Amino acid sequence: MEFKQSMLAAALLAALSGGAQAATVQEVVADNLAQNPDVARAIENYRAVTKEVDQAKAGYFPTVDATLGYGYEWTDKEEGIQDQELNRREARLNVNQMLFDGFATPSEVKRQKARMDSARSSAIDAAENYALQASRAYLELLRRDQLLKLAKETLYNHVNIYDQIKRRSESGLGTLASIQQAEGRLALAEVNTLAAENNLLDAQASYERVVGHPAPDDLEPMDSMFELPATLEEAQAVADESHPIVGVAQSDVEASYAQRDAAKSRMYPRLDLEVERRWDENIDGIEGDDEDLTAMLRLRYNLFNGGADKARIRQTEYQIGEAQQVQRDSMRQIKQSLALSWNANEILGRQIEHLEQHVLSSEETRNSYKKQFDIGQRSLLDLLDTENEVFSAKNQLAEAQLDQQIAQLRILNGMGQLLGAMDIVVPMEEEVVLAAETLEEEQPAMTEEEMAPAEGEVETDSSAG
């Protein structure tokens, strides 16, 4: 009886536990998305590439260079100044504006923008994959929690059966074999409960690894809150338009075309406007100031460099072909993955109907056998077998239901719509907000009017550099 009371207490404690940290699947994903290392790394890469776009745009702006020099000069000319030593001083200011560079700058800007789009799509894909992994970890936790509850329920039923057989034996109606059978099945139920508890602990550890935080105490079942397309063809059409990997592949193809155009720029001349002002002193053996101002249009055209430019163009053309093949392969993988997930969802949905009927029939059979056992029309072995069949049927139903929910999440992920279905936005521009907050904390006394020119100067310097 002590064992039975302890089991009842454990069951009651399990029923009343939880609720301290309730969380839904969407809350788990939204709260931990930006902290995931893979997602954070992809976002930082995107932000870095946006600055490469700014670097490429700098080619449209003039460059300004200042040069200062001071040192020793010795001059000895055949005619005129001979063996003259002076302290030479130089000061130069040069302004160079590109007028034409064979379309190299616009091609490079286009290439970097394509890389930026690719990096953005990669960050969204990383976030989509994290949402799927975190959701699966959550549902796996929910699965193991349900299976543990079912194991405890079965153990509780076995305790009741064992207690009933023991009372019968003590009253002279039961046999030693019946007690031994009940003890054996009770021990097996205890083993199943311990195994289910161990699986739950493993699921909690996996959840913490994926999400980055301990598992919540209270889990909320994921209802049918996501709307799926009516057919596989509709799902594949959505994937072709919105899956982030499609965006990555398309952007990489565009980048390779722009890279080829940039390579072709070497076949054109380059035209620059150069303005230079010089302030020198003690130049070429002549003491005193030497000033100069020039404004020149300079045309530079490479006539021969060993065929390197043509080889570079051919290289970029091959890279275009490579990017196109990667794009085709990506489309095939997306289509295959989506089809597998769709088929799994369809088959599991049909299985669940039969499994629900199996659970209902097993419970009815168990209840009938229990009544027949009480009046001596069924053996103990028959009753124990029906109890195990109910446990197995409920386990299979719980497994199929969770597997179908995971399949539905995989379908949304295969379409590139999982984050959208969860109403979650990837925080791409958070760095701008953080930078503004940091600047305000470092300079609390600075007004907005004072900050605006400073920000403009920083932007100008970064473009020119």
N, C-alpha and C positions, 0 to 999 in steps of 0.2 A: 504493500500500500504506500510505503514511503516513496518508492520509485514512481508510482502513478501520480502521487501528489506533486513530486518534483517536476514531472513532465507537464502536468496541468499548469503549474506555476510558470514553467518555461514558455508554454504556449500562450498564456495570458500576457506575459512580459513581451513576447514577440508581437502580439496583437496591439499592445499599447505603446510600443516603442516607436520612435520616429517623430517627425513633425518639427524637429528643431531647425533643420536646414532644408526646407522643401525647395525643389528646383525643377523646372520643366526642361525639356530638351532645348528649346529655343533660348532660355535664360542661360543655360550652361554654355552654349555656343557663343552667344552675344557677349557674355561677361568675360570670356577667356580667349576670344579670337585674336585680339591684338597682342596678347602676351605669348602666343604660340611662337616658338623660335623659327619654324619654317615660314610662317606667315609674316612675321616681323622682318625676317631676312629678305623676303621677296618685296615687301613694301619699301624697305630701305634701298634695295637695288633699283626699284622704280624711281624713287626720289633722286638717286644718284644720276640716273640716265636723263632725268629732266634737266639737270645742270649741264649735261653734255649737249643738249639741244641749245642751251644758252651759249655754250662755247662755240658751237657751229655758227650761230647767228652773229657772233662777234666779227666774222669775216666781212660783214657788210659795213662795218664801222671803220673809221680811220684809226691808225696806230700813231701814238705820240711817244717819241723816245728822246731822252735827254742824256748827253754824254759830257762828262767832265774829265779833264786830264791834266796832270802836272808831273814834270820830270826833267831829265837832263837831255840836251840835244847838242851834238857836235856836227858842224858843217864844214865841208872842204870841197869847193868846186874848182874845176879846172880854170874857169875864168870868173873873176869876181871874188866872192867871199872864200877865204881860205883859212882853215884851222880856227874856226869860230865856235866857242862854247857858250851856250846860253841856257837859262832856265825856261823851259817851254811850258806854256799854259794853253789849254784848249777848253772850249765850251761850245756845245752844239745842241740844237733843238731841231728834230726832224719829225715832220708830219707826213704820213703816207696814207693815201686813200686808194683802195682798189677800185678800178673802173671796170675791168673785165678780166676774169680768170678762167675763161673756158667753161663757165657754169659749174665750177668746182664748189663754190660756196652754197648755191641753192641745192645742189645735189647732196652735199654733206648735211645741210639742214633737213632735207627730206629723209635722208638715211637715219639721222638721229631721231627724228619724229617717229619713224617706223619702229625703231628700236624702243622708243618710249612706249608706244602702243603695245609692243610685244611684252615689255616688262610689266606694264599695267595688267595685261591679260594673264601673265604668269602669276602675278600677285593674287588676282581674283581666283585663278585655278588653285593656288595653294590654299586660299581661304575656303574654297569649295571642298577641297579634299579634307581640310581640317574639320569642317562642319560635318562631313560624312564620318570621319574617324571618331570625332567626339560623340556624335549621335549613336554610332554603333557601340561605342564603349558604354554609353548611358543605357542603351537597350540591352546590352549584354549583362549589365548590372541588374537591370530590371528582370531579365530572364532568370538569372541565378537566384535572385531574391524570391521570385515566384516558385522556382523549383525547390528552394529550401522550405518555403511554407508548405508546399505539397508534401515534401518528405516528412516534415513535422506532423502534418495532419495524418499521414499514413502511420507514423510511429504512434501517435496518440490512439488511433483506432486499434493498432496491434496491442497496445497496453490494455485497452478495454477488453479485447478478446482474451488476452492472457489472464487478466484478472477474473473474467467470467469462467474460464476453464479451471483456474485454480480454486475458485469457490465450489465448482461442481465436484472437483476431485476431493476437496475437504469434506463434502457432504456425502461422498461415496458414489456419485453418479459418473464421475470422470475416470479416465484411465491415465496411467503413467505415459503411455505413448502420446496421448493428446497434449499433455503438459510439455513433453519434449518437442513435439511439433510446434506448439505455440512459442516456446522459448527460442527455437531455431529461427522461426520467421521474425520474432521480435528482435533477435540479434541482427538479422539481415536488415531490418528496418532501421536499426540504430546505425549500421554501417552506411546505409544510403543517406541518412541524415548527416552524418559526419562528412561524407563525400560531397554532399550538396553544400555544406558549410565551407568546406575547403575551396570548392569552385567559386563560391561567393567572395571569399577572401582574395582569390586570384583575380576575379573580375574587378574588385576594388583596387588592387594594385595596378592592373592594366588601365583602369580609368584614371588614376592619379598620374600615371606616366603620360597618357595622351592629353588629358585636360590640364594637368599641372597643379591640381588641387585635390584634396581628399574627396572621396565620394560623399554626396549629400546623405543625410540620415533618412530623408523621406523622398520617395520616387513617385512621380506622377506618370501613369500610363499615357502613351502617345496615342491619342485618338486619330481617327481618319480626318486629319485637319488639312491634308495636302490634296489638292485637286490634280489629277493626272489626265493626260490627253486620252481621247477615246480609243485611238488606235496606235500601233507601233509606228506606222508611217507618219502620223502627226508628231509623235515624239521625236522621230529622227529629223523631221523638218525643222523643229525648234532647235535641236542640237546643232544642225548645220548653220543656223543663224546666230546662236547665242552662246555656244559652248566656248569657254575661254581658250581652250587649246586650238580651236579653229582660228580664233583671233591671233594667237601666237604664231601659228603657221603662216597665216596670210600676211601678218606684219613682217615676218622674216623674209618672205618672198619680195615684198615691197622694198625692204631694206637692201636686198641683194641687187635689185634693179637700180636703185639709187647709187649703190656702190659702183656698179658698172658705169653709170653716167659720170660719176666723179673720176673714175679712171680714164675716161675718154677726154677729160678736160686737159690732160697733159698733151694732147695733140693740137691744142690751140695756143696762140700767143697770150701773154699776160700784159695788161696795160695798167700802169699805176700813175697817179699824180703825186709827186713828191715835192714838198716844200721844206727847205733847210736853211736855217740861220746859224752862222758861225761867229763866235767871238774868240779870237786867238791872240796870242802874244808871244813874241820871240820865235817866229816861224822861219825855218830854212835859213837861219843865220842872220836874219834881219831883225834888229831890235825894234820894239814898239808894237802897237796894236795892228791886227790884221782881221778885218771883219768882212763877211760875205753873206749874201742872200741869194738863193736860187729857187726857182719854181719850174719844175721840169715834168714833162710827160715822158715816161720811160716805157718802152716796149721791149719785152724779153720773150725770146722764142727759142726753145731748145730744138736744134736741128738733128741731133743724133745722140743717142745714149745707149747704143748697143742692143736695141730692140726690147728694152725693159718695159716701155710703155705698152707696146702691143701684147707682150706676154701678160702684163697685168690685166689688160682688157679681156684676154682669153680666160684668165683665171676667174675673173668675176662672172663671166658667162657660164662657166662650169659650176660656180657657186649658186647661180640662179637655178640651174637644173637640179642641184642637190636640194635646195630649199623647196622646190616644187615636189620632189619625191618625198621629202619629209612631210609636206602638207598632205599628199595623197595617203601616206601611211597613217597619219594622225586621223584622217577621216575614216579610214577603215577600222582603226582601233575603237574609235568612238561608236561607230555603227555596231561593231561586234559586242562591245560591252553593254550598250543599251539594249540590244536584242536579248542578251543573256539575262539581264535584270528584268526585262519585260516578261520573258518566258517564265522566270522563277516566280514572279508575282502572280501570273495567271494560274500556274499549276498549284501553287500554295493556296490560292483562293479556293480552288476546287477541292483540294485536300482538306481544308478546314471544315467544309460542309460535312464531309464524311467523318472527320475526327470528332466534331461536335455530337454527331449521332452516336459515335462509338462511346463517348463519355456518358451520354445519357443512357444508353443501353446497358453499359457496364454498371452504372450506379443503380439502375433498376434491378439488374440481376443480383447485385450484392445485397440490396435491401430484401429481395425475395429470399435469397439463400440464408440471410440472417434469421428471418422469421421461420424458415423451414428448419434451420439448425436449432433454434430454440425449442421446437417441438420434436426434435430427433429425426427429421426427415433428410437432413443433409449432414455430411461429415464435416469435421473441423478442417480437413484439407481443402474441401470444396469452398468453404467460407474464406480461408486464407488466400486461395487462388483468386477468388473474385476481388478480394481487397487489393491484391497486387495488380490485377488487371485494371481496376479503377485508377490506381496510382500511375500505371504505365500510360493509360489513355489520357489522363490529365496532363502528364508530362509531354506527350506527343502533341497535344493540342497547344499547350503553352509554347513549345518550341516552334511549331508551324506559325502561330500568330506573330511571334517576334521575328521570325525569318521573313514573313511577308512584309512587315513594317520596314525591315532593313532593305528588302528588295525595292520597296517604294522609294526609300531614300536614295538608293543607288540609281533608280530611274531619274529622279530629279537631278542628281549629281551628273548623270550621263547627259542630261539636257542642258546642264549649266544653269539650272534654276533653283538649286537647293537653298542658297542664301536668299534669293528673292522670295521663295515660299516661306522662309522663316522671317522675312521682313528685316533682314540684317544687311547693313552697308559696310563695305570694307573701308576702314579709316585711312584713306590715301593721303589726305591733306592735313593730317594731325600735326605734322612737323611745323607748318606755318603758324598754327595757333600756339604751339609750344614755344616757338622762337619769339613770337610777339610777347608772350607772358614772361619769358626770361628777360627780354630787353626791358620790359616795364619794371621788373623787380630790380634789375641792376641800376636803372636810372629813374627812380621814382619821382624826381623833381622835374624831369623833362616833359614839356607839354607836347601835344600832338603837332602843333605848328613847328616846333623845334625838331621833332623827329622826322618830319616829312623830307626836308632837304637832305638830312643825313642818309636816309634810305635811298634817295635818288643818287647821291654821290657813290654809295656802295655799289648800286646797280651799274652805274657808268663805269666804275673801275673794273668790275668783274667782266664787263663786256669787252672793254679795251684790252684787258690782259689776256 
